[in-house]
Amino acid sequence: MKKTIFSGIQPSGNLHLGNYIGAIHQWKTMQDEFNSLFCVVDLHAITVPQDSKMLKEKVRETAAIYIAAGIDPNKSHIFVQSENPDHPYLAWVLNCLTPFGQLERMTQFKDKSLKQKDGTTAGLFDYPVLMAADILLYDTNVVPVGEDQKQHLELTRDIAEKFNARYGETFTVPDIQIQKTTGRIMSLQDPLKKMSKSDDNLNGAIFLLDSAEEVTEKIKRAVTDSDNEIRYSPENKPAISNLLSIFSSVTDSPIEEIERKYSGVGYGQFKTELTEAIIEFLLPFQQRFKELKGDNTQLDIILNDGVEYAKSKSSPMLQKVIQSVGLGR
């Protein structure tokens, strides 16, 4: 039997190249080899305030982006997290096994709670446990994610091991898969900060639905390093290294090959051809996205099939957990 992969993205804000390169691109390349479940994690999205009408729209948009970006519903199962109640049920059980101190040490919680201050919720604090439930429900073997999720995946592994030690072998302890050179795409305006949907500076991210004109302007404004050498060195040349990672991902070309091609070439020509490569990459994706957005029936069939499959896999696992813990009659 094929091993299982599970991953998901929040339907909040606008998805950008960093989301594609750090996560969706991995999903696409792995879906032939693995039994693949990809989730629109809307329960995670409400850990921070959301407009309810916009959230519903973004759920459908995110699912359409998955498919347009190459996730094939004939090979993978795409579903909406909140439509499978097994996720929050298991999260509560795992909550009762997870030390408070471990959650306090989560870097993302620290960063987000500093911004929210008095508005910080218990849901945001508990986010990593729900993420663990998402993964453990499906006997997941591998979780392909961006580097920013590594700490959460390590917690998932800890929780699985602790549950197995207390109640007997129940959960598969998942492996983490992160691409080495493109697992963390950085802001075009600050190469020391991750490209983000929530960045106040909109020039920091190339959104997947950006027009050609917007892409051109953003790459033109992208910061570079002090010298004029196009060389991959994240420590010494973080800005150009980030642009090389993007170039490599949208063209499926090795970074070393791009370095050789632009040896002795100035930043201006490099940026011009990077812009062309990004626009060429986004065009067929955006055309497919528009087709899906215009056909609600097709998208509903895919998501309905996805959640039915998800429930068929998660329900036996949840019953096993219920019996192990001693819940119910």
Phi, psi and omega in degrees: 000148178292147171288163185251138169242148177221139173198171181194165178226145178289140177272057179229143182068196181249129180291144186233179181301326178299320176297317180294309186291317184284335185228296190299324179299321176297316181303313183300318183284341183262347190292339177285328187271334188241158164284114195246128174238125180234125193246143168268106193271076183286335175294325176293325183298325185278007172290347169233156185302138179226148169282125189298318180294319179294322180299315179301319179295318183291330177300311180292320180298317181296317178298319179295323178295318177308309186291315180297330181278358173119002175282115187269116180298344176279347180245332187235161180248118183248128181210169181260126187307312186293346180276357174240100184293353177296334182295303179293331178298308180296325179302320180296318179299316181290331175305321185282004179240351189261122180296138178305319183298325179296320180290326178298333183274358181292122185299317182296323177296316179301314182295312184288324181290331175296323179287322185274331179055244184292345180274359181296134185252163174297328179297319178295320178298323186269359182314313184295333180286320174298321178297320177298318179297316178309313187283314188287338180299336191246021182050045185292130178268323185223136176242106178274114185219172171284161185299332183294344180263004185301317182297321178295321179292325176295322176295319178303315179297318179299315181296316180299316180294321180293317179297314180298322180293325183276320189244001183098163184301112182234308186259144167285131178275112189282150172271153179257133176238119179232131176293136188291314186264345183232016181289345182216096178275133188261167179297143176289342181258340179214094186290000175262001182235139183297142171300130190222146175292334187258010180297132178295331179269104184293344178282356181280344185228143169265110179279148185296339180255013176297146175283168177300322180295320179293319178299313181302314182293320183291318179291323177300322182273351183301135181290153176233181180265171191295321179272184185249022184266132179265098187214140181275111177203087185306327181287317186262333182226067186297324184291309180292324177300320178295316179294324176295320178298318179295313179303314180300318185288320184281344179250355185055039178247141177299144179302321181300323180293320179291321176302314180297318182299324185254017175297125180081002179264144181284167180298328183299309180294320179302313181295321180299315183283332173295317178303313180299320181294319180295315180297318178297324178291318186284333188302305180294326177299312183293325177296316179294322179299316180297322177298315181293319180294334180273000183229083183297326182298314181298316181294319179297319179299315181298314183289324177295315178298320182296316183287328176295319176296316181301315180296324180296334179267323185281329184299312177299323178295316181296321178296323176298317179295316180301316179293319182295319184281333180095027180279157177075192184268000000 
